[in-house]
């Protein structure tokens, strides 16, 4: 499941195999499965032409952009849909590629990103703090004493 916010474009990487003994004809595209009810779907239609020739038994890697509508509203509802390859005349090829998305609020995303940044940030070592305090006191001429600079750097 992919968590998204309204107006966001999410790139979803997929890898498929042409598990047939025939190459794909020109004009094949990736779109929504015909069984998908688009009435309340919070995404724009997917219509991605396949520009590379796909030979028999060959793997294909794609980065599929999924655009979330600006009008989509955050909720606990999970939207399920499938993508499918279609031939030049619109006939579906291969198996459906299932996807799930959940619309979340932008505030939740910002909070999660801030938490991630804080977790990735390592606390500086005592030596790094002392070096910074020396630089502030000697080079920048800040603070009355070195100990005052070290105390401020440690607190921050």
N, C-alpha and C positions, 0 to 999 in steps of 0.2 A: 504494500500500500504506500502511496506517495502522498505526503501532506503538502498542500499548496495554499496559496492565498489568492484572492481575486486579482485578476489582471496579470498574473504571473505566467511566464512561459517556462515550462519544465522540459528539459531534454532527457528522454528516456532511451537508454541504449539497449538494443536487442540484437540477438544473433540467431539467424535461422539457417536452415539447410534446404536447398532445392533437392528434395529426396525423390527425384524422378530421373528418368533416363533422357529427358528432353530439356533443352535450355529454354529460358523464358523469352518470349517475343518482346519486341520493342513496344512500349506503351503500358507496361505493367506499373501499377501504383499501389501504395499502401493507403488504406482508408478505413473508415469505421465498418465493422461487420454489419451486414444488412439486417441482422436481427436486433440491433441496438435501437431502442426507442429514444429518439433524440429530443422528445418534447421537453423534458426538464433537465436535460444533460447540461452541466455547467461548463462545457468546453466547446471551442470552435470545431467545425468539421475538420477532420484530418484528411488531407489529400496530398500525399507525398510521392511524386514520380520516382521510379527507380531508374536512374540514369546509367548505372553500370550493367553490363551484360552478365546475366547469371546463368552459368552453364549447368549441365546435369551434375547432380551430386555435389554441388559447390556450396560452401558456406557464404553467407552474406551478413556483414555487420552494418547496422544502421543506428544513427542518432536521430530519434523521432521527436520533433518539437510538439508538445501538447500545450495549447494556449487556453488558459482559464479565462472565462468571461469576466469582464469588469463588474457585471451585475450579480455574479455568484455571491451567495451569502454563507458565512461560516456556520457550521452546524456539526452535529455528531454523525450525520448521515454519511455512509460510505457509498460512493458511486462506482458501480461496476460496469465496464464496457469491454468490448473486444475490438482489436484491430485485425484487418485481414488484407491480404494481397488480392488484387483484382487484375484480371487480364484487360487487354485493350478494349474489349467489348463489354466490360463490366462484370463478367463472370468471376466468382470468387475462386481463389486458388489456395490450396493448403488448409491448414488448421487455423482456427482463431487464436489470436494472441491476447489472452485476458489481461486486463489492467484494473486497478482499483485506485481511486483518489478520494481524499477527504479534504474539504475546504475548512481551513482554520483561520482564525483572525491574525492580522498582522502583528498585534501585540504579543501573541504567543511566540511567533517566529523571532521577533526581536529579543525577547527574554531568553529563548533557547540559544540564540547566537551569542548573547552576552555571557551566558553561563559557560558555553563552550570555550570562548576566548579566555575567561577567567581560569578555567580548568587547565588550558594549554599553557598559560603563562606560569613560568616557574618563578619562585621567589628568588631575588638576587642573593648571592652569597654575602657573608659578612665582609669579605675582601673587596667585592664589587662596591658595597656601600661605603667602605672606607676610601676607596679610590675616588668615588664620586664626591664625597665630602672634602677630600683634599683638593680636588679640582675646583669646587665651589669656593673654598676658603682661600687658596693660594692664587689661582688663576683669575677667578671672577671677582675676588675681593668681597665676597658676601659673608655676612655674619660677623659677630664680635670676636668669637673664638672658634677654633677647630671643633671643639666638643659640641658647640651649638649647631654647627653645620651637620655634624654626624647625627645628632639627635633628630634634626628635621628630616634628613634623608632617610633615617630608619623609620620614622613615623609615616612618611609618605610611601 
